[in-house]
Amino acid sequence: MSKLSETTSKPQPAGTAPLTQAKIDECLRQVPGWEYRDGAIGKTFSFRNFFETMAFVNMVAWIAHREDHHPGMLVGYNSCRVDWNTHSVGGISMNDFICATKTESLCRI
């Protein structure tokens, strides 16, 4: 996981091929609890209260800003679902796994 977390997202021009299912499955092993569904990799994170949830949302926003790669997020009182995909490739790219790894590292803070 550390190798991905030390990498930076790169723009994926239209026409770039998305990752194959085999590569997605291989990369998912590096981000525990993440799953591939509905064209995105995602995970639901649980928190003790709304304040912790919003702090997490803001930290993910900072990652998205720094990486120039933005997730879908579904925010509730004590949970947040984060889904990464790459619209320009019409599927999953390494950028999604880079950002998922960085998102996952927030849980170790």
N, C-alpha and C positions, 0 to 999 in steps of 0.2 A: 504494500500500500504506500510506503514512503516514497517510492519512485514516482508514482502518479501525483502525490501531494507536492512534490518538488517541481512538477512540470507546470507550464502555463498553457492555457487554451490558445489555440490559433484559429484565425478565421477559416471557415470551411466554405469555399466557393460553391455556388450552385453547380450541380453536375458531379460533385464529389460523391463517391459511392459510400453508402452507410456501412457500418460494420456488419459482418455476417452473423448469423445466429450463433455459430460456433465461437466466434470471437467475443460476442456479448456474454455467452455462458462462461467463458474463460475469465473475462474481466469481472463478472459478478462475484466470483470467488474472492476477489480482493476487497469487496465492500459488503461485509456481513449484514444480513437482514434486508438488503436491497433486492428488488425483483424487477423483472421485465414484463410489462403488460401495457396494452393499449398504445404501443409505439413509444414508450418511455421507460426509463429506469426510475424507480421511486421507492420511497420508504416513508412510513408514518412514525413520527417521533412523539413521545408522550412526556408531559411535564407536570409539575405539581400545581401550577396555577397559571393564570393569564399573563402575569408579569414575566415569568420564565419563558413562556411560549413566545411572547413578543420580543424578548431579548434574543432568542434563537432566530426569529424571523429577521431581525435587524442584522445579525451576524451573517446569515445566508445572503442577505441583500448586499452586504459588503463584499462577500466572495463573488457574487454575480457581477458587481460593479468592477472589481479588480480583474476578473477574467473576461469581461465583456461577453458574458454568456448567462442567460437568464432562465430560471426554472419556472414551472408552474407551481403554485403553492396554494394549499387549501388550509386555512387557519381556523382553529376552533379555540375554545376556552383553554383547554389543556393539551392540545395536540396540534401538530402541523404536518401535513403531507407535502413532501417535496418531490417533484417529478422533473427530470432532466431529459431533454431530447434536442436534436439539432434540426431546425426547420429547413435550413438550406440544403441539407442532404436527404431530407425526407425520412429520417430515422435516427439511429444512434451513431454518434461519433466518439472518438477518444475524449473530446471536450466534455462530454457528459460524465464519463468516468473520472476525469480529473476533478470536476466540480463535485461529484458525489463523494469522492475521497476527501476532499477538503471540507465538505459538509459533515461527513462522518467524524472528522477530527474535532469538530466542535463539541462533540459529546464527551471528549476526554479532558475538557478544560475544567 
